[in-house]
Amino acid sequence: MSTRSFFVGGNWKMNGNKETLSGMMENLNTADLQDTEVVCAAPSVYLDFVRSRLDPRIGVAAQNCYKVSKGAFTGEISPDMIKDCGADWVVLGHSERRHVFGESDELIGQKVAHALEGGLGVIACIGEKLEEREAGATEEVVYAQTQVIAENVNDWEKVVLAYEPVWAIGTGRTATPEQAQEVHEKLRAWLRANVSDDVADSVRIIYGGSVTGDNCRELASQGDVDGFLVGGASLKPEFVDIINARA
């Protein structure tokens, strides 16, 4: 097993209110969490609320940010605003941003660069659609997405790479442990060939796509799976089991 520390992100997406989020945070605050770095991505309007009530051992992330620090960009938030709310991370490039809101690789790369420049840690998401996997294009797609991210990273210690096959997000379909390991292993080889040995050995590549308390341990047993980005299950008590998947 690698020496990379296990990392679990909870992506709450557009869910919750102060009452339900308080219950979720109470569950996390009182849980016996093992040696895992945990970050919860809250809706932007609740970042300050969540940071003020969530145990300090758990990080807080925004689910998106823009590529500049301020200006006439209605509805957007900046890394400075995120930090002002006490959060230290941001999720960028999630498939819902790519495919629902039409964000391009270029824009995501610009956001990654600005977020890192602003002092945030970045959970950078990549992943192929079902038709791309069925066409045998998985590697081509995720390598191209990773290339744009890599071109905009100046400090890999602040980056977690999240492989999320789009066909497995919120569908109940999960990549098998072998499928996840295969892509993660190839991504690490890409980093070795195109960035450096040190980055390939140290960067955490996490898996996302219908991770549950039932399948998390087998996924976590794979050598190149360094954690998870969890959607629906992060809203449920089983999120603690996923956090402790390596325990």
C-alpha positions in Angstrom: 0.0 0.0 0.0 1.3 3.5 -0.8 2.4 6.0 1.7 0.1 8.6 0.2 -2.4 9.8 2.9 -6.0 8.7 2.3 -8.3 11.5 1.2 -12.1 11.6 1.2 -14.1 14.5 -0.2 -17.8 14.8 0.4 -19.5 16.7 -2.4 -22.9 17.9 -1.0 -23.8 19.5 -4.4 -27.0 21.6 -4.3 -28.5 19.8 -1.2 -29.4 20.7 2.3 -30.4 23.6 4.5 -29.2 24.8 7.9 -31.3 22.2 9.7 -30.2 19.1 7.7 -26.6 20.3 7.3 -26.4 20.7 11.1 -27.5 17.1 11.6 -24.9 15.9 9.0 -22.1 17.9 10.7 -23.1 16.6 14.2 -22.7 13.1 12.8 -19.3 13.9 11.5 -18.2 15.8 14.5 -18.9 13.0 16.9 -17.7 10.1 14.6 -14.6 8.1 15.2 -12.7 9.2 12.1 -9.5 7.3 11.3 -6.3 8.6 9.8 -8.0 10.2 6.7 -8.0 13.7 5.4 -11.6 14.7 5.0 -13.0 17.7 3.1 -16.6 18.6 2.7 -17.8 20.7 -0.3 -20.7 22.7 0.8 -23.1 25.0 -1.2 -21.5 28.4 -1.4 -24.2 30.2 0.5 -23.4 27.8 3.5 -19.6 27.9 3.4 -19.4 30.2 6.5 -22.1 28.3 8.3 -20.5 25.0 7.7 -17.0 26.2 8.6 -18.2 27.6 11.9 -19.8 24.4 12.9 -17.8 21.6 11.4 -14.9 20.1 13.5 -11.6 21.8 12.5 -10.1 18.5 11.7 -12.4 18.4 8.6 -11.7 20.7 5.8 -14.3 22.7 3.9 -14.4 23.3 0.1 -16.4 25.4 -2.3 -17.9 23.5 -5.3 -16.7 26.0 -7.8 -15.0 29.3 -8.3 -14.2 31.7 -11.1 -10.9 32.5 -12.8 -10.5 36.1 -11.6 -10.5 37.7 -8.2 -13.4 40.2 -8.6 -15.5 42.0 -11.2 -18.8 42.1 -13.0 -19.4 38.3 -13.0 -22.9 37.8 -11.7 -23.4 34.7 -9.7 -19.7 33.8 -9.5 -17.4 33.5 -6.4 -13.6 34.0 -6.1 -10.9 32.2 -4.2 -10.6 35.2 -1.9 -14.3 35.0 -1.0 -14.0 31.3 -0.4 -11.0 31.9 2.0 -12.8 34.7 3.7 -15.5 32.2 4.6 -12.8 30.0 6.2 -12.7 27.3 3.5 -9.4 26.1 2.1 -10.4 24.0 -0.9 -12.4 24.1 -4.1 -13.7 21.4 -6.4 -13.1 22.3 -10.1 -13.9 20.5 -13.3 -16.7 18.3 -12.0 -18.6 16.6 -14.7 -21.7 18.5 -13.9 -19.8 21.8 -14.4 -18.4 20.4 -17.7 -21.6 18.8 -19.1 -24.5 20.7 -17.5 -23.0 24.1 -17.5 -20.7 23.7 -20.5 -17.3 24.5 -18.9 -14.4 23.9 -21.3 -11.1 22.3 -20.5 -9.5 25.7 -21.1 -11.8 27.5 -18.6 -11.2 24.8 -16.0 -7.5 25.1 -16.4 -7.7 28.8 -15.9 -9.8 28.3 -12.7 -7.2 25.8 -11.4 -4.4 28.3 -11.9 -6.3 31.1 -10.2 -7.4 29.0 -7.3 -3.9 27.8 -6.6 -2.6 31.3 -7.0 -5.2 32.4 -4.4 -4.0 29.8 -1.9 -6.7 27.2 -2.2 -6.2 23.5 -2.5 -7.9 22.1 -5.6 -9.8 18.9 -6.1 -9.5 18.6 -9.9 -12.0 16.3 -11.6 -11.6 14.4 -14.8 -13.6 11.5 -16.4 -15.1 10.0 -19.5 -18.7 9.7 -20.6 -20.3 6.3 -21.3 -20.1 6.6 -25.0 -16.4 7.6 -24.8 -15.7 4.5 -22.7 -17.6 2.3 -25.1 -15.7 3.8 -28.0 -12.4 2.9 -26.3 -11.5 6.6 -25.7 -11.2 6.6 -21.9 -7.5 7.2 -21.9 -7.6 9.8 -24.7 -10.3 11.8 -22.8 -8.8 11.7 -19.3 -5.2 12.4 -20.6 -6.4 15.4 -22.4 -8.3 16.7 -19.4 -5.3 16.0 -17.1 -2.9 17.8 -19.6 -4.9 21.1 -19.3 -4.9 20.8 -15.5 -1.2 20.0 -15.4 -0.3 23.0 -17.5 -1.9 25.2 -14.9 -0.5 23.7 -11.7 2.5 25.3 -10.0 2.3 23.3 -6.7 1.1 19.7 -6.9 1.1 19.4 -3.1 -2.1 21.4 -3.2 -3.8 19.3 -5.8 -5.9 16.1 -5.5 -6.9 14.5 -8.8 -10.4 13.0 -8.9 -11.2 10.4 -11.5 -15.0 10.3 -11.9 -16.3 8.3 -14.8 -19.4 10.3 -15.8 -21.4 7.1 -16.4 -21.0 6.2 -12.7 -22.0 9.5 -11.1 -25.4 9.3 -9.5 -26.4 6.4 -11.6 -25.9 3.5 -9.2 -23.3 2.1 -11.6 -19.8 2.0 -10.2 -16.6 1.2 -11.9 -15.3 -2.1 -10.7 -12.3 -1.9 -8.4 -10.3 -3.3 -11.3 -11.6 -0.6 -13.7 -10.8 2.1 -11.2 -7.3 0.8 -10.6 -6.6 0.5 -14.3 -7.4 4.1 -15.0 -5.7 5.4 -11.8 -2.5 3.4 -12.7 -2.5 4.8 -16.2 -3.0 8.3 -14.9 -0.1 7.9 -12.6 2.0 6.6 -15.5 0.9 9.7 -17.5 2.1 12.0 -14.7 5.4 10.2 -14.5 6.0 10.6 -18.2 4.7 14.2 -18.5 5.2 15.9 -15.2 7.8 14.1 -12.9 8.5 11.0 -10.9 8.0 12.9 -7.6 4.5 14.1 -8.7 3.5 10.7 -9.9 4.5 9.1 -6.6 3.0 11.7 -4.4 -0.2 13.1 -5.9 -3.4 11.6 -4.6 -5.7 10.2 -7.3 -9.2 9.6 -5.8 -12.2 7.8 -7.3 -15.7 9.2 -7.6 -18.9 7.6 -8.9 -21.6 6.0 -6.8 -19.2 5.2 -3.9 -21.1 3.7 -1.0 -20.5 2.1 2.4 -20.9 -1.3 0.7 -18.3 -0.9 -2.1 -15.8 1.5 -0.5 -13.5 -1.1 1.1 -12.9 -3.1 -2.0 -12.2 0.1 -4.0 -9.9 1.4 -1.3 -7.9 -1.8 -1.4 -6.6 -0.9 -4.9 -3.0 0.3 -4.9 -3.5 3.5 -6.9 -6.9 4.5 -5.4 -6.0 7.1 -2.7 -9.5 8.0 -1.6 -12.9 9.1 -2.8 -15.0 12.0 -3.9 -18.4 11.1 -2.7 -21.7 12.5 -3.8 -25.0 11.2 -2.6 -23.6 9.0 0.1 -21.8 12.0 1.7 -25.3 13.2 2.8 -25.9 10.0 4.7 -24.5 8.4 7.9 -22.6 5.8 5.8 -20.2 8.6 4.8 -18.3 7.8 8.0 -17.9 4.2 6.8 -16.5 5.5 3.5 -14.1 7.8 5.4 -12.9 4.8 7.4 -12.6 2.5 4.4 -8.9 1.9 5.0 -9.2 1.5 8.7 
